[in-house]
Amino acid sequence: MRVVNVNQVIIEKLQKSGISSLMKSLESCEWLVIEEKDDKIIGAAGIGGFFHFSSIQIIKEFQGKGIGKKIQKELIEESKSKKYSFIMVMFNPDNLSSVNLHTSLGYEKIFRLKYSERHINDVCGISFNKSGKLFFQLLKIFNTKVGTFFLGCILKIFKPFFRQLLGYNEKDLPEPNMSWMLKNFEKI
């Protein structure tokens, strides 16, 4: 396991291993924690974007072997050493492996984003200091119906900048469905 800055060589290794096809957002991270076997990346977790969002992916045949927890722990430690105030993650609440992994490592739910019928994510984070805790308190405004409306507006306006803000680089993200978001709001 090692920490690497994302550059063209690392992006090519992610693509060669097939991890990029599973989670393209790893290519947008600033740095990664990678696990390799026979010079092939079998797992990666990284931080990207202004809001320090984490992405993680393990190749299927290596899932369930503790690699995700190992590299996610290292990601947390590296974030602390880089003096981040917080790190965040978004995952589908139906993905029990991701829920269990992130909960076991201390990620706390901040709000649920029901972006559209097909895209529901819990937004969670770990704060490392007072600034991080204050930021998470501010984000809890999105755990209200009024906050959800404003978040929907923000998402519509800033969608072209998701890569820079969130480190999100996936192709299948639809436009936010404002009426669906409000009708299906769920406070956590």
Backbone as a printed PyTorch tensor [residue, N CA C, xyz], in Angstrom:
tensor([[[  0.8590,  -1.1790,   0.0000],
         [  0.0000,   0.0000,   0.0000],
         [  0.8990,   1.2340,   0.0000]],

        [[  0.4880,   2.2060,  -0.8080],
         [  1.2670,   3.4440,  -0.8420],
         [  0.3730,   4.6220,  -1.2240]],

        [[  0.8310,   5.8150,  -0.8640],
         [  0.1490,   7.0670,  -1.1960],
         [  0.8570,   7.6620,  -2.4070]],

        [[  0.0600,   8.0420,  -3.4200],
         [  0.6370,   8.6050,  -4.6430],
         [ -0.1500,   9.8380,  -5.0630]],

        [[  0.5490,  10.7860,  -5.6660],
         [ -0.1360,  11.9060,  -6.3010],
         [ -0.6700,  11.4200,  -7.6440]],

        [[ -1.8340,  11.9250,  -8.0180],
         [ -2.4240,  11.5060,  -9.2840],
         [ -1.7300,  12.2560, -10.4190]],

        [[ -1.1750,  11.4750, -11.3270],
         [ -0.5450,  12.0190, -12.5290],
         [ -0.8980,  11.0930, -13.6870]],

        [[ -0.3680,  11.3550, -14.8510],
         [ -0.7280,  10.5690, -16.0320],
         [ -0.3400,   9.1020, -15.8810]],

        [[  0.7890,   8.8280, -15.2490],
         [  1.2250,   7.4360, -15.0550],
         [  0.2260,   6.6820, -14.1770]],

        [[ -0.2120,   7.3030, -13.0960],
         [ -1.1780,   6.6750, -12.1900],
         [ -2.5210,   6.5040, -12.8900]],

        [[ -2.9400,   7.5160, -13.6460],
         [ -4.2130,   7.4130, -14.3840],
         [ -4.1620,   6.2320, -15.3580]],

        [[ -3.0370,   6.0630, -16.0350],
         [ -2.8970,   4.9350, -16.9620],
         [ -2.9460,   3.6010, -16.2250]],

        [[ -2.3420,   3.5390, -15.0310],
         [ -2.3930,   2.3050, -14.2350],
         [ -3.8260,   2.0180, -13.7590]],

        [[ -4.5660,   3.0750, -13.3920],
         [ -5.9710,   2.9050, -12.9930],
         [ -6.7890,   2.3700, -14.1660]],

        [[ -6.5340,   2.9190, -15.3410],
         [ -7.2590,   2.4900, -16.5320],
         [ -6.9040,   1.0460, -16.9080]],

        [[ -5.6310,   0.7210, -16.8400],
         [ -5.1660,  -0.6260, -17.1860],
         [ -5.7540,  -1.6710, -16.2340]],

        [[ -5.9000,  -1.3280, -14.9670],
         [ -6.4350,  -2.2740, -13.9810],
         [ -7.9520,  -2.4370, -14.0910]],

        [[ -8.5930,  -1.4740, -14.7600],
         [-10.0550,  -1.5150, -14.8830],
         [-10.7770,  -0.7370, -13.8020]],

        [[-10.0540,  -0.2150, -12.8380],
         [-10.6990,   0.5340, -11.7530],
         [-11.3400,   1.8090, -12.2750]],

        [[-10.6970,   2.4690, -13.2270],
         [-11.2600,   3.7090, -13.7830],
         [-12.6100,   3.4830, -14.4410]],

        [[-12.7920,   2.3340, -15.0570],
         [-14.0910,   2.0700, -15.6910],
         [-15.1790,   1.8610, -14.6450]],

        [[-14.7940,   1.4650, -13.4360],
         [-15.7510,   1.2970, -12.3410],
         [-16.0070,   2.6120, -11.6120]],

        [[-14.9730,   3.4510, -11.4790],
         [-15.0960,   4.7310, -10.7940],
         [-14.1180,   5.7310, -11.3900]],

        [[-14.5850,   6.4380, -12.3820],
         [-13.7590,   7.4140, -13.0930],
         [-13.3030,   8.5530, -12.1650]],

        [[-14.0660,   8.8210, -11.1160],
         [-13.7310,   9.9230, -10.2020],
         [-12.3540,   9.7670,  -9.5780]],

        [[-11.8330,   8.5610,  -9.4780],
         [-10.4900,   8.3790,  -8.9260],
         [ -9.4420,   9.1340,  -9.7450]],

        [[ -9.6890,   9.2700, -11.0370],
         [ -8.7530,  10.0100, -11.8950],
         [ -8.7470,  11.5070, -11.5810]],

        [[ -9.8150,  12.0000, -10.9470],
         [ -9.9150,  13.4260, -10.6100],
         [ -9.3840,  13.7330,  -9.2160]],

        [[ -8.9920,  12.7170,  -8.4810],
         [ -8.4640,  12.9440,  -7.1340],
         [ -7.1080,  13.6350,  -7.2000]],

        [[ -6.7650,  14.3220,  -6.1330],
         [ -5.4590,  14.9590,  -6.0320],
         [ -4.3910,  13.9190,  -5.7040]],

        [[ -4.7670,  12.9810,  -4.8380],
         [ -3.8590,  11.9160,  -4.4170],
         [ -4.6780,  10.6720,  -4.0900]],

        [[ -3.9920,   9.5350,  -4.0670],
         [ -4.6410,   8.2570,  -3.8190],
         [ -3.8390,   7.4170,  -2.8350]],

        [[ -4.5360,   6.5400,  -2.1620],
         [ -3.9200,   5.4260,  -1.4630],
         [ -4.2230,   4.2200,  -2.3440]],

        [[ -3.1870,   3.5370,  -2.7770],
         [ -3.4090,   2.4040,  -3.6820],
         [ -2.8660,   1.1160,  -3.0720]],

        [[ -3.5150,   0.0230,  -3.4070],
         [ -3.0440,  -1.3220,  -3.0840],
         [ -2.7650,  -2.0040,  -4.4120]],

        [[ -1.5950,  -2.6010,  -4.5230],
         [ -1.2010,  -3.2320,  -5.7670],
         [ -0.8640,  -4.7080,  -5.5490]],

        [[ -1.0490,  -5.4600,  -6.6090],
         [ -0.6210,  -6.8610,  -6.6290],
         [ -0.0640,  -7.1130,  -8.0190]],

        [[  1.1700,  -7.6010,  -8.0780],
         [  1.8410,  -7.8600,  -9.3540],
         [  1.8320,  -6.6220, -10.2470]],

        [[  2.1210,  -5.4620,  -9.6450],
         [  2.1970,  -4.1720, -10.3430],
         [  0.8600,  -3.7300, -10.9520]],

        [[ -0.2360,  -4.3010, -10.4850],
         [ -1.5780,  -3.9100, -10.9300],
         [ -2.3210,  -3.3280,  -9.7270]],

        [[ -2.9760,  -2.1800,  -9.9260],
         [ -3.7560,  -1.5770,  -8.8450],
         [ -5.0190,  -2.4110,  -8.6510]],

        [[ -5.1960,  -2.9390,  -7.4420],
         [ -6.3810,  -3.7470,  -7.1430],
         [ -7.3800,  -2.9920,  -6.2640]],

        [[ -6.9330,  -1.8760,  -5.6940],
         [ -7.8100,  -1.0460,  -4.8770],
         [ -7.2410,   0.3510,  -4.7660]],

        [[ -8.1400,   1.3210,  -4.7140],
         [ -7.6950,   2.7150,  -4.6040],
         [ -8.7450,   3.5300,  -3.8620]],

        [[ -8.2570,   4.4480,  -3.0580],
         [ -9.1150,   5.4330,  -2.3990],
         [ -8.3950,   6.7670,  -2.5170]],

        [[ -9.1570,   7.8130,  -2.7830],
         [ -8.5210,   9.1130,  -2.9690],
         [ -9.4030,  10.2550,  -2.5440]],

        [[ -8.7900,  11.4210,  -2.5030],
         [ -9.4750,  12.6550,  -2.1350],
         [ -9.3880,  13.6080,  -3.3110]],

        [[-10.5250,  14.2520,  -3.5980],
         [-10.5380,  15.2180,  -4.6780],
         [-11.5380,  16.3220,  -4.4310]],

        [[-11.3410,  17.4000,  -5.1160],
         [-12.2860,  18.5010,  -5.0640],
         [-12.0990,  19.4280,  -3.8780]],

        [[-12.7140,  20.5770,  -4.0060],
         [-12.6560,  21.6160,  -2.9860],
         [-13.2010,  21.1310,  -1.6440]],

        [[-14.1770,  20.2250,  -1.6960],
         [-14.8170,  19.7300,  -0.4720],
         [-14.2360,  18.4140,   0.0150]],

        [[-13.0630,  18.0410,  -0.4720],
         [-12.3320,  16.8570,  -0.0040],
         [-13.1910,  15.5950,  -0.0080]],

        [[-13.8260,  15.3040,  -1.1480],
         [-14.6370,  14.0980,  -1.2530],
         [-13.7500,  12.8900,  -1.5330]],

        [[-14.0690,  11.8180,  -0.8370],
         [-13.3520,  10.5600,  -0.9780],
         [-14.0560,   9.6560,  -1.9800]],

        [[-13.2740,   8.9560,  -2.7530],
         [-13.7600,   7.9120,  -3.6550],
         [-12.9870,   6.6470,  -3.3260]],

        [[-13.6290,   5.5120,  -3.4470],
         [-12.9440,   4.2380,  -3.1910],
         [-13.4880,   3.1900,  -4.1420]],

        [[-12.5890,   2.3280,  -4.6140],
         [-12.9980,   1.2180,  -5.4700],
         [-12.0050,   0.0760,  -5.3040]],

        [[-12.5260,  -1.1160,  -5.1810],
         [-11.7280,  -2.3350,  -5.1030],
         [-12.1600,  -3.2280,  -6.2670]],

        [[-11.2090,  -3.8300,  -6.9530],
         [-11.5410,  -4.7590,  -8.0300],
         [-12.3380,  -5.9200,  -7.4370]],

        [[-13.3420,  -6.3440,  -8.1700],
         [-14.3310,  -7.3140,  -7.6740],
         [-13.7150,  -8.5400,  -7.0000]],

        [[-12.7380,  -9.1730,  -7.6230],
         [-12.2010, -10.4070,  -7.0370],
         [-11.4370, -10.1880,  -5.7260]],

        [[-11.1680,  -8.9190,  -5.3830],
         [-10.4780,  -8.6210,  -4.1320],
         [-11.3970,  -7.9920,  -3.0830]],

        [[-12.6680,  -7.8280,  -3.4200],
         [-13.6280,  -7.2720,  -2.4640],
         [-13.8950,  -8.2800,  -1.3560]],

        [[-14.1970,  -7.7570,  -0.1640],
         [-14.5110,  -8.6160,   0.9740],
         [-13.2900,  -9.1930,   1.6690]],

        [[-12.1070,  -8.6840,   1.3550],
         [-10.8640,  -9.1900,   1.9420],
         [-10.2010,  -8.1730,   2.8780]],

        [[-10.9030,  -7.0710,   3.1800],
         [-10.3620,  -6.0720,   4.1010],
         [ -9.5110,  -4.9900,   3.4510]],

        [[ -9.3510,  -5.0520,   2.1490],
         [ -8.5140,  -4.0610,   1.4570],
         [ -9.1400,  -2.6770,   1.5420]],

        [[-10.4660,  -2.5940,   1.3480],
         [-11.1430,  -1.2980,   1.4060],
         [-10.9430,  -0.6090,   2.7480]],

        [[-11.1030,  -1.3440,   3.8250],
         [-10.9330,  -0.7620,   5.1600],
         [ -9.4840,  -0.3230,   5.3750]],

        [[ -8.5660,  -1.1410,   4.9310],
         [ -7.1370,  -0.8360,   5.0900],
         [ -6.7620,   0.4620,   4.3600]],

        [[ -7.1790,   0.5990,   3.0970],
         [ -6.7880,   1.8030,   2.3640],
         [ -7.5980,   3.0230,   2.8150]],

        [[ -8.8410,   2.8090,   3.2550],
         [ -9.6370,   3.9340,   3.7470],
         [ -9.0580,   4.4610,   5.0720]],

        [[ -8.5650,   3.5650,   5.9250],
         [ -7.8970,   4.0040,   7.1690],
         [ -6.6660,   4.8470,   6.8450]],

        [[ -5.8870,   4.3830,   5.8670],
         [ -4.6970,   5.1310,   5.4620],
         [ -5.0750,   6.4840,   4.8690]],

        [[ -6.1780,   6.5230,   4.1140],
         [ -6.6700,   7.7760,   3.5440],
         [ -7.0020,   8.7740,   4.6720]],

        [[ -7.6280,   8.2990,   5.7160],
         [ -7.9670,   9.1570,   6.8610],
         [ -6.6890,   9.6750,   7.5130]],

        [[ -5.7290,   8.7980,   7.7430],
         [ -4.4670,   9.2160,   8.3810],
         [ -3.7010,  10.2050,   7.5110]],

        [[ -3.6740,   9.9600,   6.2130],
         [ -2.9830,  10.8740,   5.2930],
         [ -3.6790,  12.2360,   5.2620]],

        [[ -5.0090,  12.2350,   5.3210],
         [ -5.7670,  13.4970,   5.3500],
         [ -5.4250,  14.3000,   6.6010]],

        [[ -5.2950,  13.6120,   7.7180],
         [ -4.8950,  14.2930,   8.9640],
         [ -3.4920,  14.8770,   8.8210]],

        [[ -2.5730,  14.0900,   8.2510],
         [ -1.1960,  14.5760,   8.1240],
         [ -1.0980,  15.7490,   7.1550]],

        [[ -2.0340,  15.8210,   6.2050],
         [ -2.0690,  16.9480,   5.2710],
         [ -2.8260,  18.1450,   5.8580]],

        [[ -3.2440,  18.0200,   7.1130],
         [ -3.9060,  19.1070,   7.8670],
         [ -5.2730,  19.4810,   7.3060]],

        [[ -5.9790,  18.5150,   6.7160],
         [ -7.3510,  18.7630,   6.2820],
         [ -8.2140,  18.9740,   7.5240]],

        [[ -9.2060,  19.8140,   7.4190],
         [-10.1660,  20.0090,   8.5140],
         [-11.2380,  18.9280,   8.5090]],

        [[-11.4570,  18.3380,   7.3350],
         [-12.5110,  17.3310,   7.1860],
         [-12.2860,  16.5610,   5.8980]],

        [[-12.9600,  15.4210,   5.7970],
         [-13.1060,  14.7060,   4.5320],
         [-14.5600,  14.2610,   4.4410]],

        [[-15.0290,  14.0750,   3.2100],
         [-16.4340,  13.7220,   2.9980],
         [-16.5350,  12.5470,   2.0280]],

        [[-17.6990,  11.9380,   2.0280],
         [-17.9880,  10.8450,   1.1130],
         [-19.4830,  10.8430,   0.8170]],

        [[-19.8300,  10.3870,  -0.3770],
         [-21.2400,  10.1720,  -0.7310],
         [-21.3750,   8.7140,  -1.1560]],

        [[-22.4090,   8.0490,  -0.6480],
         [-22.6580,   6.6850,  -1.0860],
         [-24.1450,   6.3880,  -1.0240]],

        [[-24.5590,   5.4280,  -1.8380],
         [-25.9470,   4.9950,  -1.8610],
         [-26.2400,   4.2530,  -0.5640]],

        [[-27.2810,   4.6580,   0.1710],
         [-27.5750,   3.9940,   1.4470],
         [-27.9600,   2.5200,   1.2860]],

        [[-28.2520,   2.0750,   0.0650],
         [-28.5390,   0.6570,  -0.1800],
         [-27.2660,  -0.1660,  -0.3640]],

        [[-26.1200,   0.4930,  -0.5110],
         [-24.8390,  -0.1990,  -0.6520],
         [-24.3160,  -0.5060,   0.7550]],

        [[-24.7500,  -1.6390,   1.2990],
         [-24.4380,  -1.9650,   2.6930],
         [-22.9420,  -2.1040,   2.9560]],

        [[-22.1790,  -2.5630,   1.9900],
         [-20.7230,  -2.6650,   2.1790],
         [-20.1280,  -1.2880,   2.4300]],

        [[-20.5480,  -0.3070,   1.6410],
         [-20.0470,   1.0520,   1.8020],
         [-20.5450,   1.6730,   3.1100]],

        [[-21.8150,   1.4620,   3.4220],
         [-22.3750,   1.9710,   4.6810],
         [-21.5810,   1.4220,   5.8570]],

        [[-21.3770,   0.1000,   5.8850],
         [-20.6620,  -0.5350,   7.0020],
         [-19.2130,  -0.0730,   7.0860]],

        [[-18.5510,   0.0130,   5.9360],
         [-17.1500,   0.4530,   5.9210],
         [-17.0150,   1.8530,   6.4920]],

        [[-17.7720,   2.7930,   5.9410],
         [-17.6110,   4.1870,   6.3550],
         [-18.0910,   4.4270,   7.7870]],

        [[-19.1520,   3.7660,   8.1990],
         [-19.6370,   3.9060,   9.5740],
         [-18.5930,   3.3640,  10.5560]],

        [[-17.9910,   2.2280,  10.2270],
         [-16.9990,   1.6230,  11.1290],
         [-15.7680,   2.5060,  11.3050]],

        [[-15.5130,   3.3800,  10.3320],
         [-14.3370,   4.2490,  10.3990],
         [-14.6480,   5.6300,  10.9790]],

        [[-15.9050,   5.8570,  11.3640],
         [-16.2460,   7.1100,  12.0410],
         [-16.8940,   8.1720,  11.1850]],

        [[-17.2190,   7.8660,   9.9430],
         [-17.9430,   8.8330,   9.1200],
         [-19.3460,   9.0060,   9.7060]],

        [[-19.7760,  10.2540,   9.7930],
         [-21.1050,  10.5710,  10.3220],
         [-21.9860,  11.1230,   9.2110]],

        [[-23.2650,  10.7200,   9.2380],
         [-24.2090,  11.2310,   8.2430],
         [-24.4610,  12.7130,   8.4840]],

        [[-24.4800,  13.4680,   7.4030],
         [-24.7710,  14.8940,   7.4800],
         [-26.1550,  15.1670,   6.9020]],

        [[-26.4170,  14.6170,   5.7100],
         [-27.7510,  14.7240,   5.1200],
         [-27.8910,  13.6810,   4.0170]],

        [[-29.1270,  13.4380,   3.6220],
         [-29.4140,  12.5210,   2.5090],
         [-29.7900,  13.3520,   1.2950]],

        [[-29.1620,  13.0570,   0.1850],
         [-29.4170,  13.7610,  -1.0700],
         [-30.1830,  12.8250,  -1.9910]],

        [[-31.4420,  13.1340,  -2.1990],
         [-32.2590,  12.3850,  -3.1500],
         [-32.2890,  13.2160,  -4.4260]],

        [[-31.2430,  13.0620,  -5.1900],
         [-30.9730,  13.8500,  -6.3910],
         [-32.0190,  13.6020,  -7.4680]],

        [[-32.3690,  12.3390,  -7.6170],
         [-33.4080,  11.9150,  -8.5510],
         [-33.8100,  10.5080,  -8.1250]],

        [[-34.7650,   9.9490,  -8.7900],
         [-35.2370,   8.6150,  -8.4030],
         [-34.1150,   7.5700,  -8.4300]],

        [[-33.1960,   7.6940,  -9.3710],
         [-32.0990,   6.7380,  -9.5070],
         [-30.8530,   7.0930,  -8.7030]],

        [[-30.7490,   8.3050,  -8.1970],
         [-29.5370,   8.7510,  -7.5140],
         [-29.8680,   9.2540,  -6.1090]],

        [[-29.6560,   8.3870,  -5.1360],
         [-29.8700,   8.7300,  -3.7280],
         [-28.5490,   8.4810,  -3.0150]],

        [[-28.0610,   9.4710,  -2.2950],
         [-26.7870,   9.3460,  -1.5950],
         [-26.8720,   9.9200,  -0.1990]],

        [[-26.2170,   9.2430,   0.7270],
         [-25.9730,   9.8310,   2.0280],
         [-24.6590,  10.5830,   1.9310]],

        [[-24.6510,  11.8110,   2.4140],
         [-23.4410,  12.6140,   2.4580],
         [-22.9350,  12.5280,   3.8930]],

        [[-21.7250,  12.0110,   4.0320],
         [-21.1480,  11.7630,   5.3560],
         [-19.7520,  12.3780,   5.4150]],

        [[-19.2530,  12.5300,   6.6260],
         [-17.9180,  13.0880,   6.7520],
         [-17.2770,  12.8060,   8.0870]],

        [[-15.9980,  13.0810,   8.1300],
         [-15.2130,  13.0460,   9.3670],
         [-14.5700,  14.4150,   9.5020]],

        [[-14.7430,  15.0270,  10.6600],
         [-14.0740,  16.3040,  10.9100],
         [-12.8820,  16.0550,  11.8250]],

        [[-11.8180,  16.8000,  11.5900],
         [-10.5870,  16.6200,  12.3480],
         [-10.3070,  17.7630,  13.3200]],

        [[-11.0810,  18.8390,  13.2120],
         [-10.8520,  19.9770,  14.1000],
         [-12.1270,  20.8230,  14.1870]],

        [[-12.0480,  21.9500,  14.8880],
         [-13.2230,  22.8120,  15.0770],
         [-13.7580,  23.3650,  13.7590]],

        [[-12.8590,  23.7070,  12.8530],
         [-13.3040,  24.2300,  11.5460],
         [-14.1300,  23.1940,  10.7960]],

        [[-13.6820,  21.9450,  10.8290],
         [-14.4190,  20.8720,  10.1800],
         [-15.7790,  20.6570,  10.8200]],

        [[-15.8270,  20.7020,  12.1420],
         [-17.1050,  20.5360,  12.8530],
         [-18.0630,  21.6740,  12.5220]],

        [[-17.5560,  22.8810,  12.4550],
         [-18.3860,  24.0330,  12.1060],
         [-18.9170,  23.8990,  10.6730]],

        [[-18.0550,  23.4780,   9.7580],
         [-18.4740,  23.2940,   8.3690],
         [-19.5980,  22.2660,   8.2830]],

        [[-19.4890,  21.1580,   9.0080],
         [-20.5320,  20.1300,   8.9860],
         [-21.8350,  20.6500,   9.5960]],

        [[-21.7350,  21.4940,  10.6060],
         [-22.9480,  22.0990,  11.1710],
         [-23.6470,  22.9630,  10.1230]],

        [[-22.8620,  23.7000,   9.3520],
         [-23.4420,  24.5190,   8.2740],
         [-24.1030,  23.6440,   7.2030]],

        [[-23.4850,  22.5170,   6.8870],
         [-24.0450,  21.6220,   5.8640],
         [-25.3650,  20.9890,   6.3030]],

        [[-25.6090,  20.9480,   7.5860],
         [-26.8600,  20.3400,   8.0720],
         [-28.0950,  21.1390,   7.6580]],

        [[-27.9040,  22.3450,   7.1340],
         [-29.0290,  23.0980,   6.5690],
         [-29.6680,  22.2860,   5.4400]],

        [[-28.8670,  21.4540,   4.7600],
         [-29.3920,  20.6310,   3.6740],
         [-30.1900,  19.4300,   4.1850]],

        [[-30.2610,  19.2860,   5.5020],
         [-31.0660,  18.2260,   6.1220],
         [-32.4530,  18.7710,   6.4690]],

        [[-32.8690,  19.8070,   5.7430],
         [-34.2110,  20.3870,   5.8780],
         [-34.8170,  20.4900,   4.4830]],

        [[-36.1260,  20.6410,   4.4200],
         [-36.7810,  20.7400,   3.1030],
         [-36.3710,  22.0250,   2.3900]],

        [[-36.2990,  23.1320,   3.1210],
         [-35.8680,  24.4050,   2.5310],
         [-34.4170,  24.2790,   2.0520]],

        [[-33.5780,  23.6560,   2.8780],
         [-32.1850,  23.4450,   2.4980],
         [-32.0620,  22.5760,   1.2600]],

        [[-32.9340,  21.5740,   1.1530],
         [-32.9370,  20.6990,  -0.0190],
         [-33.2750,  21.4890,  -1.2790]],

        [[-34.2220,  22.4160,  -1.1740],
         [-34.5660,  23.2590,  -2.3200],
         [-33.3440,  24.0700,  -2.7630]],

        [[-32.6640,  24.7040,  -1.7940],
         [-31.4800,  25.4980,  -2.1370],
         [-30.3620,  24.6240,  -2.6880]],

        [[-30.1920,  23.4210,  -2.1190],
         [-29.1750,  22.5030,  -2.6230],
         [-29.4760,  22.1150,  -4.0700]],

        [[-30.7460,  21.8570,  -4.3700],
         [-31.1310,  21.5390,  -5.7500],
         [-30.7640,  22.6590,  -6.7040]],

        [[-31.0190,  23.8940,  -6.2810],
         [-30.6550,  25.0550,  -7.1080],
         [-29.1420,  25.1380,  -7.2970]],

        [[-28.4180,  24.9310,  -6.2160],
         [-26.9520,  24.9660,  -6.2770],
         [-26.4340,  23.8810,  -7.2200]],

        [[-27.0180,  22.6780,  -7.1130],
         [-26.5730,  21.5670,  -7.9670],
         [-26.8260,  21.8510,  -9.4400]],

        [[-27.9710,  22.4730,  -9.7420],
         [-28.2710,  22.8120, -11.1370],
         [-27.2630,  23.8310, -11.6760]],

        [[-26.9570,  24.8280, -10.8640],
         [-26.0480,  25.8940, -11.2990],
         [-24.6100,  25.3880, -11.4270]],

        [[-24.1620,  24.5870, -10.4680],
         [-22.7520,  24.2070, -10.4010],
         [-22.4350,  22.8300, -10.9780]],

        [[-23.3860,  22.1790, -11.6170],
         [-23.1390,  20.8580, -12.1940],
         [-21.9050,  20.8230, -13.0980]],

        [[-21.6610,  21.8570, -13.9330],
         [-20.4580,  21.8210, -14.7850],
         [-19.1420,  21.8310, -13.9940]],

        [[-19.2160,  22.1570, -12.6950],
         [-18.0040,  22.2850, -11.8820],
         [-17.8470,  21.1470, -10.8660]],

        [[-18.6470,  20.0600, -11.0140],
         [-18.5830,  18.9500, -10.0550],
         [-17.1820,  18.3710,  -9.9410]],

        [[-16.4630,  18.3250, -11.0430],
         [-15.1170,  17.7450, -11.0020],
         [-14.2110,  18.5600, -10.0780]],

        [[-14.2810,  19.8920, -10.1620],
         [-13.4270,  20.7410,  -9.3320],
         [-13.9280,  20.8040,  -7.8830]],

        [[-15.2370,  20.8600,  -7.6980],
         [-15.7850,  21.0240,  -6.3530],
         [-15.8420,  19.7190,  -5.5710]],

        [[-16.2460,  18.6420,  -6.2470],
         [-16.4900,  17.3800,  -5.5540],
         [-15.5190,  16.2790,  -5.9620]],

        [[-14.7070,  16.5310,  -6.9690],
         [-13.8670,  15.4640,  -7.4860],
         [-14.6970,  14.4070,  -8.1860]],

        [[-15.9080,  14.7800,  -8.6200],
         [-16.8370,  13.8410,  -9.2400],
         [-16.6820,  13.8940, -10.7420]],

        [[-16.4330,  12.7320, -11.3360],
         [-16.1110,  12.6930, -12.7520],
         [-16.8940,  11.5990, -13.4860]],

        [[-18.0290,  11.1930, -12.9450],
         [-18.8200,  10.1410, -13.5750],
         [-19.7130,  10.7510, -14.6520]],

        [[-20.0830,   9.9550, -15.6410],
         [-20.8190,  10.4710, -16.7890],
         [-22.3290,  10.3780, -16.6560]],

        [[-22.8510,   9.5790, -15.7450],
         [-24.2760,   9.2630, -15.7270],
         [-25.1160,  10.1350, -14.7990]],

        [[-24.6170,  11.2610, -14.3560],
         [-25.3560,  12.0940, -13.4170],
         [-26.3810,  12.9530, -14.1610]],

        [[-27.6700,  12.7210, -13.9020],
         [-28.7020,  13.4990, -14.6010],
         [-28.8890,  14.8700, -13.9510]],

        [[-29.7380,  15.6630, -14.5540],
         [-30.1040,  16.9420, -13.9470],
         [-30.8660,  16.6740, -12.6560]],

        [[-30.6660,  17.4930, -11.6330],
         [-31.4560,  17.3150, -10.4090],
         [-32.9360,  17.5040, -10.7160]],

        [[-33.7630,  16.6360, -10.1860],
         [-35.2050,  16.7190, -10.3530],
         [-35.7650,  17.4200,  -9.1130]],

        [[-35.9620,  18.7280,  -9.2000],
         [-36.3430,  19.5500,  -8.0460],
         [-37.6540,  19.0820,  -7.4020]],

        [[-38.6670,  18.8220,  -8.2130],
         [-39.9460,  18.4100,  -7.6230],
         [-39.8020,  17.0540,  -6.9400]],

        [[-39.0260,  16.1440,  -7.5250],
         [-38.8140,  14.8380,  -6.9120],
         [-38.0220,  14.9850,  -5.6220]],

        [[-37.0090,  15.8480,  -5.6330],
         [-36.1940,  16.0700,  -4.4350],
         [-37.0580,  16.5510,  -3.2700]],

        [[-37.9410,  17.5070,  -3.5410],
         [-38.7740,  18.0640,  -2.4710],
         [-39.8560,  17.0860,  -2.0310]],

        [[-40.4810,  16.4310,  -2.9760],
         [-41.5470,  15.4740,  -2.6600],
         [-41.0100,  14.2930,  -1.8510]],

        [[-39.7800,  13.8780,  -2.1120],
         [-39.2000,  12.7060,  -1.4730],
         [-38.1480,  13.0400,  -0.4280]],

        [[-38.1510,  14.2900,   0.0560],
         [-37.1950,  14.6950,   1.0810],
         [-37.2730,  13.7460,   2.2720]],

        [[-36.1140,  13.4140,   2.7970],
         [-36.0220,  12.5410,   3.9620],
         [-34.9660,  13.0700,   4.9180]],

        [[-35.4080,  13.4940,   6.0800],
         [-34.4830,  13.9960,   7.0980],
         [-33.7730,  12.8100,   7.7580]],

        [[-32.4680,  12.9420,   7.9520],
         [-31.7500,  11.8790,   8.6450],
         [-31.2290,  12.3650,   9.9790]]])
